[in-house]
Amino acid sequence: MAKKQTAGHDLLGAFAPKFAALNDDVLFGEVWSREEELSAHQRSLITISALIAAGNLEQLPAHLTIGKQNGITKEEIAEVITHLSFYVGWPKAWSAFNYAKEIYGEETEQA
C-alpha cells in the first residue's frame, strides 16, 4: 500500500487548504491507492512520462523519487526517457535526464 502523502498539507495547507486536501486525500489517498487497477510502479511510470511530456519539470524530482521508491530502476527510467525523447522533444529529455541522474545518484562522466 502507498505511503500516506502529506506534501499538500505540509507545503500548502495554510495557504490553500482545499487544494492540499485534494492533493493528499484524493489524488494520493484515493487514486494512487487503487493498486489492483494499476500498481504504484505503473502509476509512477505514467506520471513521470506525463510530467516530462508536458514540460512540468518542477514536480519531476519528487515523482522520480517516488518512482524509485516504487521500484523503477535506473535502467528503466533511462529507457523511458530515451523513448519519450522522440515523441516529446530532445530538450525535455535532456532536462529529465539531469533530474534522473540526481535522483539515481549518477555522476557526470567526462569522455
N, C-alpha and C positions, 0 to 999 in steps of 0.2 A: 504494500500500500504506500501511496505517496506521502511524503513528509508534509506536515501542516505548514502552509505558506503564510508568512506574516509580513512580507515586504510592503504590501499596500498599507497596512495599519502602521507599520514602523515608519515608513517614509512619507505617507500622505494622509494618515488618519486624522490629524488635527486640521489639515487644510481642505481635504476632500474626502470626508468620511464615507460617503456613498460609493465613490469610485474605489476606495480602499476595500470596502466590504465586497463589492462585485469582483474585484481582482482576487482577493484571498478566499472568499467563501464560495463564490460561484465558479469563476474560471478555474482556479486551482483546487478548490474544495470539491466541487461537483463534477466539472468536465474532466479534469485531469485524473480524477479517481475512478473513472469508468474504464478500468483496466481489462475488463472482459471484452470490451469492444476494440480497444487499441491499447497495446502495452505502453508503459511510460517511455520505453526506448523508442517506439514508433512515434509517439506524440512529440518527443524531443526532436527526432529527425524532421518531422513535418514542420514544427515550429521554427527550428533553425533555418530550414530551407525557405520558409515564408519570410522570415526576417531578412535574410540575405537578398532574396528576390525583390523585396520591396525597398531595399536600401535602408532599413531600420536598424542601423548598426549599434545604436546606443544600448539597446536591450540584448544584443548578441552575446557579450561576455557572460551575462547572468545565465542565459539559456545554454551556452556552451558548457558552463559549469554544471548546470542541471543535467544536461545530456551526458556528460562524463559520469556523473553520479548514477545515471540511468543506464550505464553500460556501453555508451558509444565509445568505440576505441579511436585512437589516433588515426589508424588506418582507415576506418570507416568515415571519419569526418573529413579526412583528406580526399577520399574518393567522392564524397557528396559534394564538396566544394568544387572539385575539379569538374565533375559532371555539370553542376549548376553554371559554371563559368561560360559554357557555350550557349546557355539559354537566358541568363540574366545579365551577363556582361563581365568582361575581364576585370574592370576596376573594382566591381563589387566582390569578385572572387579574391583579388589581392587583399582587399581590406579584411575580408572574412578570414583569410589565411593568417594575417597578422594577429588577429584576436585568437584564433585557434592555437597558434604557436604559443601564445602567452598562457592559455588555459592548460594546454597539454604539455607544457614545460620544455618545448624545443628551443634550443639555442639557434641563433642565426649562424649559419655556416658560410664561411667565405670560400669561394672557389679558388 
